[in-house]
Amino acid sequence: MTRRFEPRLGAHRGQRGIVLFVALIVLIAMTLAGLAMMRQMGVGLSIAGNVAFKENATSVADRGAEFAREWITANQAVLNNDNFGAGYHSSWSASVDPKTFDWAAGSIALAAEAGNVASVYIERLCATPNISATAAAQVCSDKPVGTGPSRGGGSYPSVIPPTPPQPYFRVTTRVDGPRNTRSYTQVLMQ
């Protein structure tokens, strides 16, 4: 004899789609959590990309310092006079803030490298422009001050060297790169 199983009427009436409603709420919560994770991961990648661009721009700034070193070495005879076309200034400026400097008029742009363009500004650290660093009226970064062993900015023995000391040069490099990346470096050299 086969028994027939007949559902009870009361069991059907208790199920009104509550499981479907809970499943939809859980699905919406999981979707929102997934979207939040994707957004957070995108922000992290964006920050890492920006840091990489900034580091690349800063490494290109070494080209500016190397250009300045070569230019100063090759142009020893004309270091007493301004040469704005080469980005050279024979005296220091009142402000050393590279953000306020007029880069279009007082610097030289180097060839682009990996999407980065370096602009170089060279300053001889002397007070008066267009006169010799050894002139009596000139005050430079390493000119002896007074008669003692102190040499403002330089470190020399207690006896003044037989040849006049060379002034220091400040080389400021600005690099403009992709994604509006901008990096500044300053180097002192003699």
C-alpha positions as CSV (number, residue, x, y, z in Angstrom):
1,M,0.0,0.0,0.0
2,T,1.3,3.3,-1.0
3,R,1.0,6.1,1.2
4,R,0.3,9.4,-0.2
5,F,1.8,12.4,1.3
6,E,-0.4,15.3,1.3
7,P,0.8,18.7,2.3
8,R,-0.9,20.5,5.0
9,L,-2.7,23.6,4.2
10,G,-1.2,25.6,7.1
11,A,2.4,25.1,5.8
12,H,1.8,26.9,2.5
13,R,0.2,29.9,4.2
14,G,3.3,30.6,6.4
15,Q,5.6,31.1,3.5
16,R,5.0,34.5,2.0
17,G,8.5,35.2,0.3
18,I,10.4,36.1,3.4
19,V,13.5,34.1,2.3
20,L,13.5,36.0,-1.0
21,F,13.4,39.3,0.8
22,V,16.3,38.4,3.1
23,A,18.3,37.1,0.1
24,L,17.8,40.4,-1.7
25,I,19.0,42.4,1.3
26,V,22.1,40.2,1.7
27,L,22.8,40.5,-2.1
28,I,22.5,44.3,-1.9
29,A,24.8,44.5,1.1
30,M,27.4,42.3,-0.6
31,T,27.2,44.5,-3.8
32,L,27.8,47.6,-1.8
33,A,30.8,46.1,0.1
34,G,32.3,45.0,-3.3
35,L,31.9,48.4,-4.8
36,A,33.5,50.0,-1.7
37,M,36.5,47.6,-2.0
38,M,36.9,48.4,-5.7
39,R,36.8,52.1,-5.0
40,Q,39.4,51.8,-2.2
41,M,41.6,49.7,-4.4
42,G,41.4,52.3,-7.2
43,V,42.4,55.1,-4.8
44,G,45.4,53.1,-3.6
45,L,46.5,52.5,-7.2
46,S,46.0,56.2,-8.0
47,I,48.2,57.2,-5.0
48,A,50.9,54.7,-6.0
49,G,50.9,56.0,-9.5
50,N,51.2,59.6,-8.4
51,V,54.1,58.7,-6.1
52,A,55.8,57.0,-9.0
53,F,55.4,60.0,-11.3
54,K,56.8,62.3,-8.5
55,E,59.8,60.1,-8.0
56,N,60.5,59.9,-11.7
57,A,60.3,63.7,-12.0
58,T,62.7,64.1,-9.1
59,S,65.2,61.7,-10.6
60,V,65.1,63.7,-13.9
61,A,66.1,66.8,-11.9
62,D,69.6,65.3,-11.7
63,R,70.0,66.3,-15.3
64,G,69.6,69.9,-14.3
65,A,72.4,69.8,-11.8
66,E,74.6,68.0,-14.3
67,F,73.8,70.5,-17.0
68,A,74.7,73.4,-14.6
69,R,78.0,71.7,-13.5
70,E,79.0,71.3,-17.2
71,W,77.9,74.9,-18.0
72,I,79.8,76.4,-15.1
73,T,83.0,74.4,-15.9
74,A,82.8,75.4,-19.6
75,N,82.1,79.1,-19.0
76,Q,84.5,80.1,-16.3
77,A,85.5,83.2,-18.3
78,V,82.0,84.7,-18.4
79,L,80.7,83.9,-14.9
80,N,80.9,87.6,-13.9
81,N,78.0,88.6,-16.1
82,D,74.4,87.5,-16.3
83,N,73.4,85.2,-19.1
84,F,69.7,84.8,-18.8
85,G,69.5,82.8,-22.1
86,A,71.5,80.1,-20.4
87,G,69.6,80.4,-17.1
88,Y,72.6,82.0,-15.4
89,H,72.4,84.9,-12.9
90,S,75.6,86.4,-11.6
91,S,74.0,87.3,-8.2
92,W,71.5,85.7,-5.8
93,S,67.9,86.8,-6.0
94,A,66.0,88.3,-3.1
95,S,63.7,85.3,-2.9
96,V,64.9,81.7,-3.3
97,D,61.4,80.3,-3.5
98,P,61.2,78.4,-6.7
99,K,57.4,78.6,-6.7
100,T,57.5,82.4,-7.1
101,F,60.4,82.6,-9.6
102,D,59.7,83.6,-13.2
103,W,60.7,80.3,-14.9
104,A,59.7,81.6,-18.4
105,A,62.2,84.5,-18.3
106,G,65.1,83.4,-16.2
107,S,65.7,79.7,-16.8
108,I,66.7,77.4,-19.6
109,A,64.6,74.3,-20.5
110,L,66.3,71.1,-21.2
111,A,65.1,68.5,-23.7
112,A,62.2,66.3,-22.6
113,E,63.0,62.9,-21.1
114,A,60.3,60.3,-20.4
115,G,57.6,63.0,-20.6
116,N,59.4,65.3,-18.1
117,V,60.8,68.7,-19.0
118,A,63.5,70.1,-16.7
119,S,64.1,73.9,-16.4
120,V,67.4,75.1,-14.8
121,Y,68.2,78.3,-13.0
122,I,71.8,78.9,-11.9
123,E,72.7,81.6,-9.4
124,R,76.2,82.7,-8.4
125,L,76.0,83.4,-4.7
126,C,77.4,86.9,-4.8
127,A,75.5,90.1,-3.8
128,T,76.3,92.4,-6.8
129,P,75.5,91.3,-10.4
130,N,77.9,91.7,-13.3
131,I,81.1,92.3,-11.4
132,S,84.0,90.0,-10.5
133,A,83.7,87.7,-7.5
134,T,87.1,89.1,-6.3
135,A,86.2,92.8,-6.6
136,A,86.5,94.7,-3.4
137,A,82.8,95.8,-3.4
138,Q,81.6,92.2,-4.0
139,V,80.3,90.0,-1.2
140,C,80.2,86.4,-2.2
141,S,79.3,83.2,-0.3
142,D,82.9,82.4,0.4
143,K,84.7,85.7,0.4
144,P,86.8,86.2,3.6
145,V,85.0,88.3,6.2
146,G,87.4,90.2,8.4
147,T,90.9,89.0,9.2
148,G,90.1,85.9,11.3
149,P,90.0,82.3,10.2
150,S,86.2,82.4,9.6
151,R,85.3,82.5,5.9
152,G,81.5,83.1,5.7
153,G,80.1,80.0,4.1
154,G,83.4,78.2,3.5
155,S,85.7,76.1,5.5
156,Y,89.3,77.0,5.0
157,P,92.5,76.7,7.0
158,S,93.5,79.6,9.2
159,V,95.7,81.0,6.4
160,I,94.0,82.6,3.4
161,P,94.6,80.4,0.3
162,P,97.0,81.9,-2.2
163,T,94.4,81.8,-5.0
164,P,91.1,83.5,-4.5
165,P,88.3,81.2,-3.5
166,Q,85.6,80.5,-5.9
167,P,82.0,81.5,-5.1
168,Y,79.3,78.9,-4.6
169,F,76.5,78.4,-7.1
170,R,72.9,77.5,-6.3
171,V,71.3,75.4,-9.0
172,T,67.5,75.2,-8.9
173,T,65.8,72.7,-11.2
174,R,62.0,72.5,-11.8
175,V,60.7,69.4,-13.6
176,D,57.2,69.4,-15.1
177,G,56.0,65.9,-15.9
178,P,52.8,63.9,-16.8
179,R,49.6,64.3,-14.8
180,N,50.7,67.8,-13.8
181,T,53.6,66.5,-11.7
182,R,56.0,69.2,-10.6
183,S,59.2,68.6,-8.7
184,Y,61.9,71.1,-7.4
185,T,65.4,70.4,-6.4
186,Q,68.2,72.8,-5.3
187,V,71.9,72.0,-5.3
188,L,74.9,74.0,-4.0
189,M,78.1,73.6,-5.9
190,Q,81.5,75.4,-6.2
